[in-house]
Amino acid sequence: MKLAAAVEPIAGRSSPRIIAAASIGNAFEWFDLLIYGYFAVTISRLFFPSDDQTASLLLALGTFGVSYLVRPLGAIVLGAYADRAGRKASLMASIVLMMIGTTLMVVVPTYASIGALAPLFVLFARLLQGFSVGGEFGSSTSFLVEHGPDRKGFFASFQWAGQGFAAVLASLFGVGLTTALSVDQLNAWGWRIPYIFGLLIGPIGLYIRRHVDETPEFLAAEVTSTPVRDVLRDQWGRVLLAIGLAVVSNSSNYLILYMPTYAVKQLSLPQSSGFAATLLGGMILTVGSPLIGHSSDSVGRTRIMQVAAGLFVISAYPAFVLLTGYASLLVLIGIVCWLSLLKTLYSGVMPSLMAEIFPTRTRVTGMALSYNISVAIFGGFAPFISTWLIELTGNSLAPSFYLMFTALVSLGALVVVRNRLRLA
């Protein structure tokens, strides 16, 4: 009761600053990741040239996916740092690392200029960004829920609202650049403009994070000097459940990110059409996440997430059948908006439920490790797996099977969380 009383006035007095501190940095980091995914076709031509366009695209998407393999390492290092030194310290470190990676993407020459060094620099930038984002989810979510313990669902939902806003910005750049510039202009310099913009946002996020208070819940908790050991030794079952919860959130997120590439390669639509669809999807995620997060504080979290996961299972295949059978901008927008709505229903609630799985003293380490193992396996490689499955089977509906499978995995995890941990 004392802790709740201490936290409530702080959260009420400075909620906008708290939300901005977590969201603007989170949006900046995700903006850079989305830009790479949205411009994967362009990047594949410039940094991974090949006579086989599919092979070139697979190399670009593979580099995108490989960076996710270091995210669990970032989760361990930055997550443990957050549980020892505080959420604020980890948030500061992650945004600085992301700014370094973004700078590399702004200045790196293309393959035509420096040959094989070009893709190596891109890989290094992606690895650095992946490492920094590895600590972002757990730190920013814990920062939000610990400043709003009585409204965990609402506060934590801004984790995804920030990512939705990043998708809106990235999509606006995609639509604007692909319609205003010629292919030659886009290849020559246009694709770098979003990275330059992202680099300008970074210092703003850094400034805001520097001037917010540490969470009262962390300050009141008993700090452990071995959070990683504690999580792996005593909470591995909770880690497995949290991984399962995040599976369909990650797969759906990165399949939506893949849509501009899918629109070009499988539907023969203009590249701008895919960006228009993801723009509206990002708006749904930005506006819808706080609404659904607020609802979860009163009606419960697992019930909402089970409905969303079930709808993913039954609607993924028909959605892709409709999309491939009636390929047009209108249908593409409709399908992406539907998937984004389901993702909002699920992911807008997920961070607060994951935060409730772990105790305060190991919360960031547990959340960061769980989420980033899940995203490394089921998220970052989703565009690569989708492209590979289509190439292997010759079936453009293959991404729907992957989405259905991941939704079933998350449904199973939700049942266990509800029944064994008694989290509603």
C-alpha positions as CSV (number, residue, x, y, z in Angstrom):
1,M,0.0,0.0,0.0
2,K,2.9,2.4,0.8
3,L,4.5,1.8,-2.5
4,A,1.3,2.3,-4.5
5,A,0.6,5.5,-2.6
6,A,4.1,6.8,-3.3
7,V,3.9,6.0,-7.0
8,E,0.5,7.3,-7.8
9,P,1.2,11.0,-7.4
10,I,4.4,10.7,-9.3
11,A,2.7,9.0,-12.2
12,G,-0.2,11.5,-12.2
13,R,2.0,14.5,-12.1
14,S,4.5,13.6,-14.8
15,S,2.7,11.0,-16.9
16,P,3.4,12.9,-20.3
17,R,7.1,13.1,-19.6
18,I,7.3,9.5,-18.5
19,I,5.4,8.3,-21.6
20,A,7.5,10.5,-23.8
21,A,10.8,9.3,-22.3
22,A,10.0,5.7,-23.1
23,S,8.1,6.3,-26.3
24,I,10.2,8.7,-28.3
25,G,13.4,6.7,-27.8
26,N,11.5,3.5,-28.6
27,A,10.0,5.1,-31.7
28,F,13.4,6.3,-32.9
29,E,14.9,2.9,-32.5
30,W,12.1,1.2,-34.3
31,F,11.9,3.8,-37.0
32,D,15.4,2.9,-38.1
33,L,14.6,-0.8,-38.1
34,L,11.4,-0.3,-40.1
35,I,13.2,1.9,-42.7
36,Y,15.6,-1.0,-43.4
37,G,12.7,-3.4,-43.9
38,Y,10.6,-1.0,-45.9
39,F,13.5,-0.2,-48.3
40,A,14.8,-3.8,-48.4
41,V,14.4,-3.9,-52.2
42,T,16.4,-0.8,-52.7
43,I,19.1,-1.8,-50.2
44,S,19.4,-5.2,-51.8
45,R,20.3,-3.5,-55.1
46,L,22.8,-1.1,-53.6
47,F,24.6,-3.3,-51.1
48,F,23.9,-6.9,-52.1
49,P,23.9,-6.8,-56.0
50,S,23.4,-10.1,-57.8
51,D,22.3,-11.3,-61.2
52,D,19.5,-13.1,-59.3
53,Q,17.2,-10.5,-57.8
54,T,15.7,-13.0,-55.4
55,A,19.1,-14.0,-54.1
56,S,20.0,-10.3,-53.7
57,L,16.8,-9.7,-51.7
58,L,17.4,-12.8,-49.5
59,L,20.9,-11.5,-48.7
60,A,19.4,-8.1,-47.6
61,L,16.6,-9.7,-45.6
62,G,19.1,-12.2,-44.2
63,T,21.3,-9.4,-42.9
64,F,18.1,-7.8,-41.4
65,G,17.4,-11.2,-39.7
66,V,21.0,-11.8,-38.6
67,S,21.0,-8.7,-36.5
68,Y,18.2,-10.2,-34.4
69,L,20.6,-13.0,-33.3
70,V,22.5,-10.5,-31.2
71,R,19.3,-9.1,-29.6
72,P,19.3,-11.8,-26.8
73,L,22.9,-10.7,-26.1
74,G,21.8,-7.1,-25.9
75,A,18.9,-8.2,-23.7
76,I,21.3,-10.0,-21.3
77,V,23.8,-7.1,-21.1
78,L,21.4,-4.1,-21.1
79,G,18.7,-6.0,-19.2
80,A,21.1,-7.0,-16.4
81,Y,22.4,-3.4,-16.4
82,A,18.8,-2.1,-15.9
83,D,18.1,-4.4,-13.0
84,R,21.4,-3.4,-11.3
85,A,21.8,0.3,-12.2
86,G,18.3,1.3,-13.0
87,R,15.8,1.5,-15.9
88,K,16.9,5.1,-16.8
89,A,20.6,4.1,-17.2
90,S,19.8,1.3,-19.6
91,L,17.5,3.5,-21.6
92,M,20.2,6.1,-22.0
93,A,22.8,3.5,-23.1
94,S,20.5,1.9,-25.7
95,I,19.6,5.1,-27.5
96,V,23.3,6.1,-27.7
97,L,24.1,2.8,-29.3
98,M,21.3,3.1,-31.8
99,M,22.5,6.6,-32.8
100,I,25.9,5.2,-33.7
101,G,24.3,2.5,-35.9
102,T,22.1,5.0,-37.6
103,T,25.1,7.2,-38.3
104,L,26.8,4.3,-40.1
105,M,23.7,3.8,-42.3
106,V,23.8,7.5,-43.2
107,V,27.4,7.6,-44.3
108,V,28.3,4.0,-45.6
109,P,29.2,3.9,-49.3
110,T,27.4,1.4,-51.6
111,Y,28.8,-1.7,-53.1
112,A,29.6,0.1,-56.3
113,S,32.0,2.4,-54.4
114,I,33.8,0.1,-51.9
115,G,32.8,-3.4,-53.0
116,A,32.4,-6.1,-50.4
117,L,33.2,-3.7,-47.5
118,A,29.8,-2.1,-48.1
119,P,27.6,-5.1,-47.0
120,L,30.0,-5.7,-44.1
121,F,29.4,-2.1,-42.8
122,V,25.7,-2.6,-43.2
123,L,25.9,-5.8,-41.2
124,F,27.9,-4.1,-38.5
125,A,25.4,-1.3,-38.3
126,R,22.5,-3.7,-38.1
127,L,24.3,-5.8,-35.4
128,L,24.9,-2.7,-33.3
129,Q,21.2,-1.6,-33.7
130,G,20.0,-5.1,-32.8
131,F,22.2,-5.1,-29.7
132,S,20.8,-1.8,-28.5
133,V,17.1,-2.7,-29.2
134,G,17.7,-5.9,-27.3
135,G,17.6,-3.9,-24.1
136,E,15.0,-1.4,-25.1
137,F,11.8,-3.5,-24.8
138,G,12.4,-4.7,-21.2
139,S,13.7,-1.3,-20.0
140,S,11.1,0.9,-21.5
141,T,8.2,-1.4,-20.6
142,S,9.4,-1.7,-17.0
143,F,9.9,2.0,-16.9
144,L,6.3,2.6,-17.9
145,V,4.6,0.0,-15.7
146,E,6.6,0.9,-12.7
147,H,5.6,4.5,-13.0
148,G,1.9,3.5,-13.3
149,P,1.3,0.4,-11.2
150,D,-2.4,0.9,-11.1
151,R,-2.7,1.4,-14.8
152,K,-0.1,-1.0,-16.1
153,G,-2.1,-1.9,-19.3
154,F,-2.5,1.7,-20.3
155,F,1.1,2.8,-19.5
156,A,2.7,-0.2,-21.1
157,S,0.6,0.1,-24.3
158,F,2.6,3.1,-25.3
159,Q,5.4,0.6,-26.0
160,W,3.5,-0.3,-29.1
161,A,1.9,3.1,-29.7
162,G,5.5,4.4,-30.1
163,Q,6.3,1.7,-32.5
164,G,3.1,2.4,-34.4
165,F,4.1,6.1,-34.6
166,A,7.5,5.0,-36.0
167,A,5.6,2.9,-38.6
168,V,3.6,6.0,-39.6
169,L,6.7,8.1,-40.0
170,A,8.6,5.4,-41.9
171,S,5.6,4.8,-44.2
172,L,5.2,8.5,-44.9
173,F,8.8,8.6,-46.0
174,G,8.3,5.5,-48.1
175,V,5.2,7.0,-49.8
176,G,6.8,10.4,-50.3
177,L,10.1,9.2,-51.6
178,T,8.9,6.5,-53.9
179,T,6.3,8.9,-55.5
180,A,8.4,12.1,-55.6
181,L,11.7,10.6,-56.7
182,S,12.7,8.5,-59.7
183,V,14.3,5.1,-59.2
184,D,17.7,6.5,-59.9
185,Q,17.3,9.3,-57.4
186,L,16.0,6.9,-54.8
187,N,19.0,4.6,-55.3
188,A,21.5,7.5,-55.4
189,W,20.5,9.4,-52.3
190,G,16.8,9.3,-51.5
191,W,16.9,6.1,-49.3
192,R,19.3,7.9,-46.9
193,I,16.9,10.7,-46.1
194,P,14.9,8.8,-43.5
195,Y,18.1,7.7,-41.7
196,I,19.2,11.4,-41.6
197,F,15.8,12.3,-40.1
198,G,16.1,9.5,-37.6
199,L,19.5,10.7,-36.6
200,L,18.1,14.1,-35.8
201,I,15.4,12.6,-33.5
202,G,17.9,10.7,-31.4
203,P,19.3,13.6,-29.4
204,I,15.7,14.7,-28.5
205,G,15.0,11.3,-27.1
206,L,18.3,11.3,-25.3
207,Y,17.6,14.7,-23.7
208,I,14.1,13.7,-22.5
209,R,15.4,10.4,-21.0
210,R,18.2,12.3,-19.2
211,H,15.6,14.5,-17.4
212,V,13.2,11.9,-16.0
213,D,13.3,10.2,-12.6
214,E,14.1,6.6,-11.9
215,T,11.0,4.5,-11.2
216,P,10.0,4.4,-7.5
217,E,9.3,0.7,-7.7
218,F,12.9,0.0,-8.7
219,L,14.2,2.3,-6.0
220,A,12.1,0.5,-3.4
221,A,13.0,-3.0,-4.6
222,E,15.8,-5.2,-3.3
223,V,18.5,-5.0,-6.1
224,T,20.1,-8.3,-7.1
225,S,23.7,-8.4,-8.3
226,T,23.1,-11.5,-10.5
227,P,19.8,-10.9,-12.4
228,V,20.8,-13.2,-15.3
229,R,21.6,-16.1,-13.0
230,D,18.5,-15.5,-11.0
231,V,16.3,-15.6,-14.1
232,L,17.9,-18.6,-15.7
233,R,18.1,-20.6,-12.4
234,D,14.8,-19.7,-10.8
235,Q,12.5,-18.3,-13.5
236,W,13.2,-20.3,-16.7
237,G,9.6,-21.5,-16.8
238,R,8.3,-17.9,-16.8
239,V,10.9,-17.1,-19.6
240,L,9.5,-19.9,-21.8
241,L,5.9,-18.7,-21.2
242,A,6.9,-15.1,-22.0
243,I,8.7,-16.2,-25.2
244,G,5.5,-18.0,-26.2
245,L,3.3,-14.9,-25.5
246,A,5.5,-12.8,-27.8
247,V,5.6,-15.2,-30.8
248,V,2.5,-14.0,-32.7
249,S,3.2,-10.4,-31.8
250,N,6.6,-10.7,-33.5
251,S,5.5,-12.7,-36.5
252,S,2.6,-10.4,-37.3
253,N,4.7,-7.3,-36.8
254,Y,7.4,-8.4,-39.2
255,L,5.0,-9.7,-41.8
256,I,3.3,-6.3,-41.8
257,L,6.8,-4.8,-42.2
258,Y,7.3,-7.2,-45.1
259,M,4.2,-6.0,-47.0
260,P,5.9,-3.3,-49.1
261,T,8.3,-6.0,-50.4
262,Y,5.5,-8.5,-50.8
263,A,3.5,-5.9,-52.8
264,V,6.4,-5.4,-55.2
265,K,7.6,-9.0,-55.6
266,Q,4.4,-11.0,-55.4
267,L,1.6,-8.7,-56.4
268,S,3.4,-6.5,-59.0
269,L,2.1,-3.4,-57.3
270,P,4.0,-0.1,-57.1
271,Q,6.3,0.2,-54.1
272,S,4.3,3.2,-52.9
273,S,1.2,1.1,-52.5
274,G,2.8,-1.1,-49.8
275,F,3.9,2.0,-47.9
276,A,0.4,3.5,-48.1
277,A,-1.0,0.3,-46.5
278,T,1.6,0.2,-43.7
279,L,1.0,3.9,-43.1
280,L,-2.7,3.2,-42.2
281,G,-1.7,0.1,-40.2
282,G,0.7,2.2,-38.2
283,M,-2.0,4.7,-37.4
284,I,-4.2,1.9,-36.1
285,L,-1.4,0.7,-33.9
286,T,-0.6,4.2,-32.6
287,V,-4.2,5.1,-31.7
288,G,-5.5,1.7,-30.8
289,S,-2.8,0.5,-28.4
290,P,-3.6,3.0,-25.6
291,L,-7.3,2.3,-26.0
292,I,-6.9,-1.5,-25.7
293,G,-4.3,-1.2,-23.0
294,H,-6.7,0.9,-21.0
295,S,-9.5,-1.7,-21.5
296,S,-7.2,-4.5,-20.3
297,D,-6.9,-2.7,-16.9
298,S,-10.6,-3.4,-16.3
299,V,-11.5,-6.5,-18.3
300,G,-8.3,-8.4,-18.0
301,R,-5.4,-9.1,-20.4
302,T,-5.5,-12.8,-21.4
303,R,-9.1,-12.7,-22.6
304,I,-8.4,-9.9,-25.1
305,M,-5.1,-11.6,-26.3
306,Q,-6.8,-15.0,-26.8
307,V,-9.5,-13.4,-29.0
308,A,-6.9,-11.7,-31.1
309,A,-4.7,-14.8,-31.5
310,G,-7.8,-16.9,-32.4
311,L,-8.7,-14.3,-35.1
312,F,-5.2,-14.6,-36.5
313,V,-5.6,-18.3,-36.8
314,I,-8.9,-18.2,-38.7
315,S,-8.4,-15.2,-40.8
316,A,-4.8,-15.3,-42.0
317,Y,-5.3,-17.7,-44.9
318,P,-8.5,-16.1,-46.3
319,A,-6.8,-12.7,-46.0
320,F,-3.9,-13.8,-48.2
321,V,-6.2,-15.6,-50.6
322,L,-8.2,-12.4,-51.1
323,L,-5.0,-10.4,-51.4
324,T,-3.4,-12.6,-54.1
325,G,-6.7,-13.1,-55.9
326,Y,-7.7,-9.4,-56.1
327,A,-4.3,-7.6,-56.0
328,S,-5.0,-3.9,-55.8
329,L,-4.1,-1.0,-53.6
330,L,-7.6,-1.1,-51.9
331,V,-7.4,-4.8,-51.1
332,L,-3.8,-4.5,-49.9
333,I,-4.8,-1.6,-47.6
334,G,-7.8,-3.5,-46.2
335,I,-5.7,-6.6,-45.4
336,V,-2.8,-4.7,-43.8
337,C,-5.3,-2.7,-41.7
338,W,-7.1,-5.9,-40.6
339,L,-3.7,-7.5,-39.6
340,S,-2.7,-4.3,-37.9
341,L,-6.0,-4.2,-35.9
342,L,-5.5,-7.8,-34.7
343,K,-1.9,-7.0,-33.8
344,T,-3.1,-3.9,-31.9
345,L,-5.6,-6.1,-29.9
346,Y,-2.8,-8.5,-29.0
347,S,0.3,-6.4,-28.7
348,G,-1.3,-3.4,-27.0
349,V,-1.9,-5.7,-24.0
350,M,1.1,-8.0,-24.2
351,P,3.8,-5.8,-22.5
352,S,1.8,-5.3,-19.3
353,L,1.1,-9.0,-19.1
354,M,4.8,-9.9,-19.6
355,A,5.8,-7.4,-16.9
356,E,3.4,-9.1,-14.5
357,I,5.1,-12.4,-15.1
358,F,8.4,-11.3,-13.6
359,P,9.3,-9.7,-10.1
360,T,10.6,-6.2,-10.0
361,R,14.2,-7.2,-9.2
362,T,14.6,-9.3,-12.4
363,R,11.9,-7.8,-14.5
364,V,14.0,-6.1,-17.2
365,T,16.3,-9.1,-17.6
366,G,13.4,-11.6,-17.8
367,M,11.3,-9.5,-20.2
368,A,14.2,-8.5,-22.4
369,L,15.6,-12.0,-22.7
370,S,12.2,-13.6,-23.4
371,Y,11.1,-11.0,-25.9
372,N,14.3,-11.0,-27.8
373,I,14.7,-14.8,-28.0
374,S,11.2,-14.8,-29.4
375,V,11.8,-11.9,-31.9
376,A,15.1,-13.5,-33.0
377,I,13.4,-16.8,-33.9
378,F,9.9,-15.7,-35.0
379,G,10.2,-12.0,-35.8
380,G,13.4,-10.8,-37.5
381,F,13.6,-13.8,-39.9
382,A,9.9,-13.6,-40.7
383,P,10.5,-11.6,-44.0
384,F,13.3,-14.0,-44.9
385,I,11.2,-17.1,-44.1
386,S,8.3,-15.7,-46.0
387,T,10.4,-15.0,-49.1
388,W,12.1,-18.4,-48.8
389,L,8.8,-20.3,-48.3
390,I,7.3,-18.6,-51.4
391,E,10.4,-19.5,-53.4
392,L,10.5,-23.1,-52.1
393,T,6.8,-23.9,-52.6
394,G,5.9,-21.5,-55.4
395,N,2.9,-20.6,-53.3
396,S,2.4,-16.9,-52.6
397,L,0.0,-17.8,-49.7
398,A,2.9,-19.3,-47.7
399,P,3.2,-16.3,-45.3
400,S,-0.3,-17.1,-44.0
401,F,0.7,-20.6,-42.9
402,Y,3.6,-19.1,-40.9
403,L,1.2,-16.6,-39.2
404,M,-1.3,-19.3,-38.3
405,F,1.4,-21.5,-36.8
406,T,2.8,-18.7,-34.6
407,A,-0.7,-17.7,-33.4
408,L,-1.4,-21.3,-32.2
409,V,1.9,-21.2,-30.3
410,S,0.9,-18.0,-28.5
411,L,-2.6,-19.3,-27.8
412,G,-1.0,-22.3,-26.0
413,A,1.2,-20.0,-23.9
414,L,-1.8,-17.8,-23.0
415,V,-3.8,-20.9,-21.7
416,V,-0.8,-21.8,-19.4
417,V,-0.3,-18.3,-18.1
418,R,-4.0,-18.0,-17.3
419,N,-4.3,-21.4,-15.6
420,R,-1.0,-21.8,-13.9
421,L,0.1,-18.3,-13.0
422,R,-3.5,-17.1,-12.4
423,L,-2.9,-13.9,-14.4
424,A,-6.1,-12.7,-16.0
